[in-house]
Amino acid sequence: MHQDVAKVLLDEPTIQAKVRELAARLSEDYQGKCPVLICILKGAFIFTADLMRHLTIPARVDFMAISSYGNRTRSSGVVQILKDLDRSIEGEHVVVVEDIIDSGLTLTYLQENLWSRRPASLRSCVLLDKPSRREVPFTPDYLGFQVPDEFVVGYGLDYAGLYRQLPYIGVLKPEVYQKHS
Ligand code: PRP
């Protein structure tokens, strides 16, 4: 697995320090409230778990599964809800937690979809941003890191379902995905 990684972009201590920083900001901004974190499966499950562990305020979590990529490296622009929330978010303070924003299509779609459910507030917390790939404008409210347009895996991010368990974020060797495309 590690031999498929060309270089480490963000190592484990760097990611963990950023997650603690984001959790501290959320804890301050949502003081006196009990936000609902919406973890967008599958990529955000590790980020959401770490983020939630560092919150000092009460919070709930719910999950949505969205499909836009399949096994391909480029966004098709087609967003499909594979698993919806278990509970209503009407009147709730909602934070959408994502691993990466690329074209912006997923978060744009989600924002519109979730606002229609009448939450009290709605913000996004995104670990990685690839601004050079944006097709629709979207600025996350809370952001971890901007990354270059490289094929990143690890800390929840996959290629063909693999590499999610890496504790760091690395760049995949091109030969790994070129042989499948
Ligand atoms: C990734 C990521 C976002 C989306 C971002 O999900 O988790 O949901 O793509 O891309 P966009 O800004 O171009 O819309 P993916 O479809 O790879 O699914 P996964 O999280 O299950 O790996």
Boltz pocket constraint, residues with backbone or C-beta under 6 A from the ligand:
constraints:
  - pocket:
      binder: B
      contacts: [[A, 40], [A, 41], [A, 42], [A, 43], [A, 44], [A, 66], [A, 67], [A, 68], [A, 69], [A, 70], [A, 75], [A, 98], [A, 99], [A, 100], [A, 101], [A, 102], [A, 103], [A, 104], [A, 105], [A, 106], [A, 107], [A, 156], [A, 157], [A, 158]]
      max_distance: 6.0
